[in-house]
Structures are given as structure tokens and as C-alpha cells.
Amino acid sequence: MKILHLSDTHSAHHRLKNLPEADIVVHSGDFCMVGEEREAMDFLYWFCDLPYRHKIFICGNHDSCLYDANIDGLDGNVHYLCNSGIEIDGLKFYGVPMFTEDCITNRQTHHYAKIPADTDMLITHSPAYGILDFDDGINYGSEEILMKLSDLHLKAHLFGHIHRQHGIIGQNGTIFSNGAIMNEDYSALSTPDIIEL
């Protein structure tokens, strides 16, 4: 299975041309820039029209207009994961968004704690602490995610958020992909990540 991983497109999704072939496209949040509904709708129309067999997305901290939203009317092959999961071709995907409203309370910690133990493909907006999360001398990743990883046997963890750390690494049999497309000063787009399983 081939997965195209995107993240942190920040309303620049129309600039992504000639995307590579894949079975599934995953967007791990921050498709908006300022979090307005019109941005989210523009992204969703674009995303739903992409020519992939399955399309999965979660929200990031810039996608605040979708906080507590009930998204109806998506095509059957488009999956919005909000502390929820889906199984595709025997792989169990689980997505945890990153809304500011949850991060300033204990709700985000609660959401991370509920990630199912049998998850194969974890999609979060935040990286785990110490994994593709370093910028300006600071590790910005989540310690809660890092602790949860020790309970899981993931094939891959897909995330974004830290633009400077775009890329893929492997550790202990797990693929970690920071799919942040926009570079750190929002001036250029990086090459999308491809994960092959």
C-alpha cells in the first residue's frame, strides 16, 4: 500500500500540482490559515476531488472553524477522523485532531489516552516529543503522544505542525512522517511524503 501524506498546506492546496500516485491520501491538519469556514470549504472541495481511492483528514490548530463540527455529505471514500478510526484493507487508522480549545484543557491528554492499542496508522497533528519536532532550539512535540507510543505497535505515525522538520524517519520498526508542506516562513512548498507499506 502506498500512502501520500500531506499536512500544513495552509490554504495553499491549489498550488500542489502533479501529486504522486498513491492508494490513500492523508492530510494531518492545518489546511486553513486563519480558521475561517470558507477556507475549510475550499479545502474540502479540493480534497474530495483528488483521484485517490481513499482520502483521510484530521484538523490542526489552524482549523478552528471545525471545532465540534459535524461534517455531513462527504463521499463514501472521504473520511474525517476526529478521535475516531477507520479500517481500510486491514489497516486500522486512528486520527486525533489538535484544537486549541482542547490543548488549553485536559481534553487533549484524554484524547491521546484513548488511542486504541490495535492502531496501525496513527494520525495526529502534533508530533511526539523528540521526533521531527525540533525548531528554534526547542522540541515542540507532545510528551503524551511519546508516552502513548510505547503502548502501541504502529506501522506509521503521520503528523505535521513543525514546518522545519518536514520529512520521514524510521525508528524501532515504525515510520514517522512529518508531512508539513509549507516551509517555516510560508514562502515555499516541500515535496509531499510517500509512505510505502
C-alpha positions in Angstrom: 0.0 0.0 0.0 1.2 3.5 -0.9 0.2 6.5 1.2 0.6 10.1 0.2 1.0 12.2 3.3 0.2 16.0 3.4 0.0 18.4 6.3 0.1 22.1 7.0 -0.9 23.3 3.5 -2.4 26.5 5.0 -4.8 27.3 2.2 -2.1 26.7 -0.5 -3.5 23.3 -1.6 -4.3 24.6 -5.1 -0.6 25.1 -5.6 0.0 21.4 -5.2 0.3 20.1 -8.8 1.1 16.7 -10.2 0.7 14.9 -6.8 2.2 11.4 -6.9 0.1 8.2 -7.3 -1.0 6.5 -4.1 -3.7 4.3 -2.8 -4.6 6.7 0.1 -4.0 10.4 0.7 -3.8 11.5 4.4 -3.9 15.2 5.5 -2.9 15.6 9.1 -4.3 19.1 9.7 -3.8 22.8 9.2 -5.4 23.0 5.8 -6.6 26.5 6.8 -4.5 29.6 7.5 -6.8 31.6 9.8 -9.5 29.0 10.5 -12.4 30.5 8.6 -15.3 28.4 7.2 -14.7 29.5 3.6 -11.1 28.2 3.9 -12.3 24.8 5.2 -14.9 24.5 2.5 -12.4 25.4 -0.3 -10.1 22.7 1.0 -12.8 20.1 1.3 -14.0 20.6 -2.3 -10.4 20.2 -3.5 -9.7 17.2 -1.2 -12.8 15.4 -2.2 -11.9 15.8 -5.9 -8.5 14.2 -5.5 -8.1 11.0 -7.5 -7.3 8.6 -4.7 -9.1 5.5 -3.6 -9.4 6.7 0.0 -8.9 10.2 1.5 -8.5 10.8 5.2 -8.1 14.1 7.1 -7.9 15.5 10.6 -7.9 19.0 11.9 -4.9 21.1 13.2 -4.7 24.1 15.4 -5.4 26.4 12.4 -8.7 24.7 11.6 -10.7 26.1 14.5 -13.9 26.6 12.4 -14.4 22.8 12.6 -14.3 22.5 16.3 -17.3 20.5 17.4 -18.4 20.4 13.8 -20.5 17.6 12.4 -19.3 17.2 8.8 -22.0 15.6 6.6 -22.2 14.9 2.9 -18.7 13.6 2.3 -18.2 11.0 -0.3 -18.0 7.4 1.0 -14.3 7.3 0.4 -13.6 10.5 2.3 -13.0 10.0 6.0 -12.9 12.8 8.7 -11.3 11.3 11.8 -11.9 13.2 15.0 -10.8 11.0 17.9 -12.1 8.1 15.8 -10.8 5.5 13.4 -11.5 3.5 10.2 -10.2 0.2 8.8 -9.0 0.2 5.2 -7.6 -3.0 3.6 -6.9 -4.5 7.0 -5.1 -1.4 8.3 -6.5 0.4 11.3 -6.2 4.2 11.0 -6.9 6.5 14.0 -7.0 10.2 14.0 -6.6 12.8 16.8 -7.0 16.4 15.9 -5.3 19.3 17.6 -7.8 22.1 18.5 -6.5 24.9 20.7 -9.7 24.7 22.8 -8.7 21.1 23.8 -5.0 21.9 24.3 -5.7 24.5 27.0 -7.7 22.0 29.0 -7.0 18.4 29.9 -9.2 17.2 27.0 -6.2 16.7 24.6 -4.5 14.5 27.1 -7.8 12.5 27.4 -8.0 12.1 23.6 -4.4 10.8 23.4 -5.1 8.3 26.2 -8.0 6.8 24.2 -5.9 5.9 21.1 -6.8 2.2 20.6 -4.0 -0.3 21.3 -4.5 -2.1 17.9 -4.0 1.1 15.9 -1.7 0.5 12.8 -1.6 4.1 11.4 -1.8 7.0 13.9 -2.6 10.4 12.5 -2.1 13.4 14.8 -1.3 17.0 14.1 1.4 17.2 16.7 4.5 15.1 16.6 5.6 13.1 19.6 8.2 14.7 21.7 11.7 14.4 20.2 10.6 13.0 16.8 10.8 15.5 13.9 9.6 18.3 16.3 12.7 20.5 16.8 12.7 24.2 15.9 14.5 27.2 17.4 16.3 25.1 20.0 13.1 23.6 21.3 11.3 20.2 21.0 7.7 21.1 20.4 6.2 17.6 20.3 3.8 16.1 22.7 5.1 14.1 25.7 1.6 12.4 26.0 2.0 11.1 22.4 5.5 9.9 23.1 4.3 8.0 26.2 1.4 6.5 24.3 3.7 5.3 21.5 5.3 2.8 24.0 1.9 1.1 24.3 1.3 0.9 20.5 2.8 -1.2 17.7 2.4 1.2 14.9 3.3 0.8 11.3 3.4 4.6 10.9 2.7 7.8 12.7 1.7 10.7 10.4 1.7 14.3 11.7 2.9 17.8 10.9 2.8 21.1 12.8 6.6 21.7 13.0 7.3 23.0 9.5 11.1 23.0 9.7 11.1 19.2 10.4 9.4 18.0 7.2 10.5 14.5 6.3 10.4 10.8 7.1 12.4 8.7 9.6 12.2 5.2 10.8 12.6 4.1 14.5 12.1 0.7 16.0 10.1 -0.6 13.1 7.8 2.5 12.9 7.7 5.1 10.1 7.4 8.7 11.3 6.3 11.2 8.7 6.2 15.0 9.3 4.2 15.9 6.2 4.3 19.7 6.7 4.2 21.0 3.2 4.6 24.7 3.9 8.2 25.7 4.9 8.9 27.6 8.1 8.4 31.1 6.7 5.5 30.1 4.5 7.4 31.0 1.3 7.7 27.6 -0.4 6.2 24.2 -0.6 8.1 21.0 0.2 7.8 17.7 -1.7 4.9 15.5 -0.3 5.9 12.5 1.7 5.2 9.0 0.4 5.0 6.0 2.7 5.1 2.5 1.3 3.9 -0.4 3.4 
